[in-house]
Amino acid sequence: MPELVINVSNIISPLCYTVLRIEPYSVCPYNCVYCYSRWYFKSRPDVVAPRIKAVEMFERVVKRIYKMGARPIPFRLSTLVEPFPPHEELNRISERVLNIAKRYEYPLIVNTKSVKAVEIVGVRKALEDLLDKSLAVLQLSLSTLDDDKARILEPLAPPPMRRLDMIKEFGLRGMPIVIRLSPFIPFYSPTSEEDIKFTLGLFRDIGVKHIIVEALRIEREAAETLVKKLGDHELSFEGYSIREVEGLKPLVRVSERLRIEAYATLHRHAVKNGIGFATCKEGLFRFHTVDDCCGAYMLKNYALRVTLWDLYRAGIIVGKQEIDVETSITSICKKFLRICSELLSLYPRAISKPLKYHEKKLLKVLRKPELLKHIAPDIVNNT
């Protein structure tokens, strides 16, 4: 896979704004039941090693973009592994990434379950500087506020309430803070009206600006075992994998009915509390209230690629009207100041070439309404 860019796919390419990533470590030490990184990395799970070459490549790319004066495309730190594991105290590899971003005024979207972001002095200082200058968005991932429940899914990760105490230190100072309800599991994550009302009020009180919800995805054969472990037999699943690939286990996700019921309540309380709301990789755009799902809109200076959300908010519904795909994408890029087509060539080849592949995949998906119904039901005229 490309070192600095998430792989092209039928789901990522049409839906994700932030496909640039820097993975500072080889694996994650938290041993989460649902861990996605095991599908991509073949490293031994007990060996957490710094990825020095990836960081060096990241520095070369952002330095060049800085010298060019081009609008920077945010990188994610990180997508598959924890950027601030206990090993960070020794290696300081993520701290190095933060300082590179600070030196070249390069925007980052930092995603973590760790509390090391405040416990390691150098990391905290660099992160505070970036957040204070709107050069970073800090995303905290959690599924539940219940520490006992969390130990079932995330046995080695810090308890949720400790994570919230960490995020509170930034949020109460008005910094750009995001909560990722990920993976969202109905009846395990906040689902009832009462639980959601309490949870969203708590998020507001600690300074959360934006919420992203992403339902559980898991191997089909592991779903039943997980349901038994959680003790919730009302959970139902549907197919997630668009096609089955030899050597890869088919994936399922929480059924659309359960997701929509829960998201409607989450959306309503987010709006009441003045918190931005979006779904992640689900295409349920009816619930989105902000310019992009990741929270990049809180950054000072940035550029984003175009996605299906841009088409939806421009009023384009596939199947309801005949569209010229290339013309529509070009006009939407101008309307929302996205980068696409020839503008991608302005960036270093290490990222511009993969970004072009992502755009080609987006265009292919747009020509297949049946595929779109699976990826983003709200952009097809059957909702």
TIMARRO-148739 format. One record per residue: residue in one letter; x, y, z of N, C-alpha, C, O in turn. Coordinates in steps of 0.1 Angstrom, whole numbers, plus 5000, padded with zeros to 4 digits. Example, Ala and Ser with C-alpha at 12.3 -4.5 7.8 and 13.67 -1.06 7.14 Angstrom:
a513249435078512349555078513249675078514249675085
s512849785071513749895071512950005079513450115080
end
This chain:
m500849885000500050005000500950125000502050125005
p500450244995501250364995501550405009500750395018
e502750455011503250485025502350595031502050585043
l502150695024501450815030500050835026499450935030
v499450735019498050745015497350615017497850505015
i496050635022495250515024494950445011494850515001
n494850315011494550244998493250294992492250324998
v493250294978492050314971491050204973491450084973
s489750244974488750134976487350194972487250324971
n486350114970485050154966484350234978483450304975
i484850214990484250285001485050415005484550515007
i486350395007487250505011487250615001487050735004
s487450584988487650684978486450774976486650894974
p485150724976484050824975483750894987483051004987
l484150844999483550905012484550985020484151065028
c485850955019486851005029487551125024488151125013
y487551235032488351355029489851335032490651375024
t490151285043491551275048492051135045492051055054
v492551115033493150995029494750995031495350885029
l495251105034496751115037496951075051496251115060
r497950995054498150945067499650925070500450895061
i499950935083501350905087501150805099500550845109
e501650685097501550585108502950575115503850525109
p503050625127504350635133504850505140506050495142
y503950415142504350285148503850165140502850175132
s504450055142504249935134502849865137502149815128
v502549865150501349805155500849875167501549965172
c499649845171498949905183499049815194498749695192
p499349855206499449765218498149745225498149665235
y497049805221495849795229494949665228494149645237
n495249595218494549465216493049475216492349385222
c492549565209491049585208490549465200491049425190
v489349425205488749305198488449335183488549245175
y488049455180487649495167488849545158488649595147
c490049545163491249605157491249595142491149485136
y491249715135491349715120492749695115492849655103
s493749735122495049735117495549585114496449575105
r494949485120495449355117495049305103495649215098
w494149375097493849345083494849395073494949355062
y495749485078496649555068498149525072498949515063
f498449525085499849515089500049365093499249305100
k501249315089501549175092502649165103503149055106
s502949275110503949275120503449195132502249185134
r504349145140504049075152503349175162503849285164
p502149135167501349225175502049265188501649365195
d503049195192503749225205505049315203505749345213
v505249355190506449435187506049565182505649585170
v506049675191505649805187506949875183507649915192
a507149895170508449955165508150095159507150105152
p509050195160508850325153509050305139509950225135
r508350375130508450365116509150495111508550585106
i510450495113511350615110511250655096511150775093
k511350555087511350595072510050665068510050755060
a508950625074507650685071507650835076507150915069
v508250855087508250995093509251075084508951195081
e510251025079511251095070510551135057510751245052
m509751035052509051065039507951175042507851265033
f507251165053506351265057506951405057506451505052
e508151415063508851545064509151595050509051715048
r509651515042510051555028508851615021508951715014
v507751545022506551595015505951725020505751815013
v505851735034505251865039506251975037505852095036
k507551955038508552055036508352115021508452235019
r508252025012508152064998506852144996506852244989
i505752095002504452175000504552315007504052405001
y505252315018505452445025506252545016505852665014
k507352495010508152575001507352624988507652724983
m506452534983505752564971504652664974504252734965
g504252684987503152774990501752714987500852794986
a501652584984500352524981499552514994500052505005
r498252504992497352485003497652335008497552245001
p497952325021498252195026497052105028495952145032
i497151975024496151875026496351805039497451745041
p495451805048495751755062496151605061495551525054
f497051575070497451435072496751385085496451465094
r496451255085495951195097497151135105497951055099
l497151155118498151095127497251025138496851085148
s496950895136497250815125495850745122494850785127
t495850645113494550575109494450435115493350395117
l495550365117495450225120496050185134495650085140
v496950275139497550235152497550355161497350475156
e497650335173497750445183498950525182500050465182
p498850655180500050735178500850765191502050805191
f500150745203500750775216500750655225500150665236
p501350545221501350425230502350455241503050555240
p502350365251503450385261504850395256505650455262
h505050325244506350335238506850475234507950495231
e505850565233506150695228507050765238507850855234
e507050735251507850795261509350765258510250845261
l509650655252511050615248511350665234512450725232
n510450645225510850675211510550815206511350865198
r509550885211509151015208508951035193509351145187
i508450935186508350945172507151025168507251105158
s506051015175504851105172505151245176504651335169
e505951265186506351405190507151465179506951585176
r507951385172508651435161507751475149507951575143
v506751395147505751435137505051565140504851645131
l504651585153503951705157504951825155504451935150
n506151805158507151925156507451955142507652065138
i507451845133507551875119506351955114506552055106
a505151915118503951985114504052135119503552225112
k504552155131504652285136505652375129505352485126
r506752315125507752385118507352425104507652545100
y506552345097506152375084504652415083504052425073
e504052455095502652495096501752405088500952455080
y501852275091501152175083500052115092500252075103
p498752115087497652075095497651915097497851845087
l497251885109497151735112495751715118495151795125
i495251595116494051545123494651425132494951325127
v494651455145495251355154494251275161493251325167
n494351145159493351045164493950955175494950885172
t493350955187494050875198492950815207491850865208
k493450715214492650665226493550685239493150645250
s494750735237495750735247495550865256494950955252
v496150855268496250975277497751035277497951125284
k498550965269499951015268500151155262501151215263
a499051195255499051325249499251435259499751545256
v498851415272499051515282500151475292500651555299
e500451345292501451295302502851315298503751325306
i503151315285504451335280504651485277503951535268
v505551545284505651695283505851745269505251835265
g506851685262507151725248505951715239505651795230
v505251595240504051575232502951675235502451735226
r502751695247501751795251502051935246501152005241
k503251975248503652115243503452125228502852225224
a503952035221503852035206502352035202501952115193
l501551945208500151935204499352065208498552115200
e499652115220499052245224499352355214498452435211
d500552365210500952475200500152455187499652555182
l500052335182499252315170497852345172497152405163
l497252295182495752315185495552465187494552515182
d496352535194496152675197496252765184495552865183
k496952715174497152785162496152735151496252775139
s495252645155494352585145495052505134494652505123
l496152445138496952365129496752215131497252135125
a495852185141495552045144494152035149493552135155
v493451925147492251885153492551755161493151665156
l492151755173492351635182491051555183490051605188
q491151425178490051335178490351235189491351165190
l489351215198489351105208488350995205487251025203
s488850875204487950765201487550695213488250665222
l486250665214485650585224484350525220483650585211
s483950415226482650345222481550365233480350365230
t482050375245481150385257481850465268483050485268
l481050515277481550585289481750495300482350535310
d481250375299481350275310482650195309483050125300
d483450215320484850155320484750005320485649945313
d483749945326483649795327483349745313483949645308
k482449805306482149765292483349785283483549695274
a484049895285485149915276486249815277486949785267
r486449755289487449645290487149525282488049455279
i485849505278485549395270486049405256486649315250
l485949535250486349555237487749605236488449575226
e488249685245489549745245490349715258490549805266
p490749595260491249545273492449625278492649635290
l493249675269494549735273494549885271495549955273
a493449945266493350085264493050155277492450095285
p493350285278492950365290491450365291490750375281
p490950365304489450365306488850495299489550595299
p487650485295487050605288487050735296487250835291
m486750725309486650845317488050915318488151035320
r489150835318490450895318490750965305491351065305
r490250905294490350965281489651105281490151205276
l488451105287487651225287488351335295488251455292
d488951295306489651385315490851445307491151565308
m491451365298492551415290492051525280492651625279
i490951485273490451575263489851705269489951805262
k489451695281488851815288489851925290489552035289
e491151885292492251975294492452065282492852185283
f492152015270492252095258490852165254490852275250
g489752085256488452135252488052265260487452355254
l488352265273487952385281488652505278488352615282
r489752495270490452605265490052645251490752735245
g488952595246488452635233489152575221488952625210
m489952465223490752415212489852315204488852265209
p490152295191489352205182489352065186490251985183
i488352015193488251885199487051805193485951855191
v487351685189486351595183486251465191487251415195
i485051415192484851285198484451185186483551215179
r485151075185484750975176484050865184484650795191
l482750855182482050735187482350615178481550585169
s483450555181483950455172484650345179485550375187
p484250215177483150175169481850195177481750165189
f480850245170479450265176478750125176478550065165
i478350085188477549955189476249975196476350005209
p475149975190473850005197473749915209474049795209
f473149975219472949915233474149895241474149875253
y475349915235476649915242477150055243477550105253
s477150125231477350275231476150345235475050285236
p476250475238474950545242473950535231474150575220
t472750485234471750455224470350505228469650555220
s470050485241468650535245468650685246469650755246
e467450745246467250885246467950945259468651045258
e467750875270468350925283469850925282470551025286
d470450815278471950805277472550905267473550965270
i471850915256472451015246472351155251473251235250
k471251185258471051325263472151355273472751465273
f472451255282473551275292474851285286475651375289
t475151195276476451195270476751315262477851375263
l475851365254476051485246476151605255476851705251
g475451615266475551725275476951725281477551835283
l477451605285478851595290479851645280480751715283
f479651595267480651635257480651795255481651855254
r479451855255479351995254480152065266480852165264
d479952015278480552075290482052065290482652145297
i482651965283484051955283484652015271485852005268
g483852085263484352165251484452095238485152135229
v483751985237483751905224483051995213481952045216
k483652005202483152085191482452005180481552055173
h482751875179482351795168482251655172483051605180
i481251575166481151435169481151355156480451395147
i481851245155481851155144481351025149481850975159
v480450965142479950825146480250725135480050755123
e480850615139481250515129480850375135481450335145
a479950305129479450185134480450075133481450075125
l480349975142481249855142481249785129480249755123
r482449755124482649665113483549545118484549575126
i483149425115483849315121483749195111482749185103
e484649095112484448975104483148905107482748895119
r482548855097481248795098481248685109480348675117
e482348605109482348485118482648535133482348455142
a483148655134483348705148482148775154482148805166
a481248815146480048895151479248825161478948885171
e478948695159478148625168478848605182478248625192
t480148585181480948565193480948695201480748695214
l481048805194481048945201479648975207479649025218
v478648935200477248965206477148885219476548945229
k477548765219477448685232478348745243477948755254
k479448795239480348855249479748985255479949005267
l479149065246478549185251477149165258476749245266
g476549045256475349015262474149085256473049095263
d474249135244473149205238472649125225473349125215
h471549065226471048975215470149055206469648995196
e469949185209469149265199469949315188469449375178
l471249305189472149345178471949265165471749145166
s471849335154471749265141472749335132473149445133
f473249255122474249295113473849275098472849205095
e474549345090474349335075475749325068476749365074
g475749285056477049275049477649415047476949515043
y478949415049479649545046480549535034480649625026
s481249415032482049395021481249395008480249335007
i481749474998481049484986481249364978480349314971
r482449304978482649174972483649104981484449164988
e483548974980484448884988485748864980485748834968
v486848884987488248874981488948754987488948735000
e489548674979490148554984491348584994492148674991
g491248525005492248545015491848645026492448665036
l490748725023490248815033488848775038488048725030
k488648785051487348745056486248845053486548965055
p485048805049483948895047483648975060483648925071
l483249105058482949195069481449215070480749225060
v480949235082479649285084479649415093480649445099
r478549485093478449605101477049605108476149525104
v476849685117475549705124474549735113474749815104
s473349675115472349695105471849835103471949915113
e471449875091471050015088469950055097469950175101
r468949975100467850015108468350055122467950165127
l469249985128469650015142470550145141470450225150
r471350155131472150275130471350405128471550505135
i470350395119469550515117468750555129468650675132
e468250465136467450495148468350565158467950665164
a469550515160470450575170471050705165471050805173
y471350715152471950835147470950955147471351065149
a469750925145468751035145468651095159468551215160
t468751015170468751075183470051145186470051255192
l471151085182472451155184472551285177472951385182
h472051285165472051405156471151515163471551635164
r470051485168469151575174469751645186469651765188
h470351565195470951615207472251695204472651785211
a472951655193474151725189473751865185474451965189
v472751875177472252015173471752095185472152215186
k471052035194470652105206471752165214471652265220
n472952085214474052125222475052205214476152235220
g474752245202475652325194476952245190477952315189
i476852115188478052035184477851985170476751945166
g478851995162478851945148478651795148479051725158
f478051745137477751595137477951545123477551605113
a478551425122478751355109478851205111479251165122
t478651125101478950985101480250965094480651045087
c480750845096482050815090481950685081481550575086
k482250705068482250595059480850515058480850395057
e479750595060478450535059477450595049476450535046
g477850715045476950785035475550815039474750835031
l475350835052474050875058474151025059474151075070
f474151095048474351235048473251315054473451435057
r472051265055470951335061471251385075470651475080
f472251325082472551355095473751455096474051505107
h474451485085475551575086475151715088474251765081
t475951785096475551925099476752025096476652145098
v477851975091479052055090479652035076479251955068
d480752115073481352115059482051985056482151945044
d482551915066483251785063483151705075482951755086
c483251575073483051475084484151475095483851445106
c485351505091486551485099486751595109487451575120
g486151715107486451825115487551915110487952015117
a487951895097488951975091488552125090489352215089
y487252145090486752285089487152375100487052495099
m487652315111488152395122489652435121490152505129
l490252385110491652425108491752555101490852615096
k492952615102493152755097493352755082492752845076
n494152675077494552675063494652535058495552455063
y493852495049493852355044493152335031492452425026
a493352225025492652185012492152045014492851965020
l490952015008490451885009490051834995489751914986
r490151704993489651644981488151644981487551664991
v487551614969486151614968485551474972486251374970
t484351474978483751344982482251354978481751454973
l481551234980480151234978479351324986478251374982
w479851364998479151455007478951595000477951665001
d480051634992479951754985478851754974478151854972
l478751634967477751624957476351634964475451704959
y476151564975474851564982474451704986473351744984
r475451784992475051914997474852014986474352124988
a475351974974475152064962473752024955473452084945
g473051924961471751894956471751794945470751774939
i472851724943472951614933472551484938473251434947
i471451424933471051294938471151194926470451214916
v471951094926472151004915470850924913470350874923
g470350914901469150844898467950944896467050914890
k468051054903467051154902467251244890466251304885
q468451254886468751344875469951284867470851214873
e470051304854471151264847472351364849472151484849
i473551304852474651394855475851364847476051244844
d476551464843477851444836478851444848479151544854
v479451324850480251304862481451394863481551464873
e482251404852483351494853483051644854483651714862
t482051684847481651824848481051854862481351964868
s480351764868479751784881480851794891480851884900
i481851704890482951714900483751844899484051904909
t484051884887484752014885484052124890484652214897
s482752134888481952254893481852244908481852354915
i481752134914481652114929482952154935482952214946
c484052114929485352154934485552304935486052364945
k485052374925485052524925484152574936484452674943
k482952524937481952564946482452554961482252654969
f483052444964483452424978484952434980485452394991
l485652484970487152504971487852374974488852374981
r487452264967488052134969489252124958489252204948
i490152034960491152014950490851884942490551784948
c490851894929490651774921491251804907491751904904
s491151694899491651704885493051754884493951704891
e493251854876494651904874495351964886496551964887
l494552014895495052074907495851974916496752014923
l495551844915496251744922497651734918498551694925
s497951764905499351754900500251854906501451844904
l499751954913500552054919501352004931502352064936
y500951894936501451834949502551734946502651674935
p503451704956504451604953503951464949502851424953
r504651404940504151284934503851174944502951094941
a504551174955504251064965502851064970502250964974
i502151184969500751194973499851224961498651184961
s500351294951499451334940498951214932497851204928
k499851124929499551004921498450924928497450884922
p498650884941497550814948496250894949495150834948
l496351024951495151104951494351094938493151094938
k495051094927494451084914493750954913492650944907
y494350844918493650714918492450714926491350654922
h492450784937491250794945490150864938488950824938
e490450974930489451044923488950964911487750964909
k489750884905489250794894488250694900487250664893
k488550644912487650544918486350614921485250554919
l486350734926485150814929484350824916483150804917
l484950864905484250874893483550744888482450744883
k484350634890483750504886482550464895481550414889
v482650494908481550464917480350544913479150494914
l480550674909479450754906478650704894477450744892
r479250624886478550574874477850444877477250384867
k477850404889477250274893476250294904476550274916
p474950334901473950354912473750244921473450264933
e473850114916473650004925474749994935474449954947
l475950024931477050024941476850134950477150124962
l476450254945476250364954475250344965475350394976
k474250264962473150234972473750164984473250184995
h474850094982475450024993476450115001476550115013
i477050204993478150294999477550415005477850455017
a476550474998476050605003474550614999474150674990
p473650545007472250535003471550675001470650684993
d472050775009471350905008471650984995470951084993
i472550934987472851004975472150944963472350984951
v471450834965470650764955469250784957468750794969
n468450804947467050844948466150724952465250684945
n466450664963465550564969465450584984464950494991
t465750704989465650725003464750845006464450875017
end
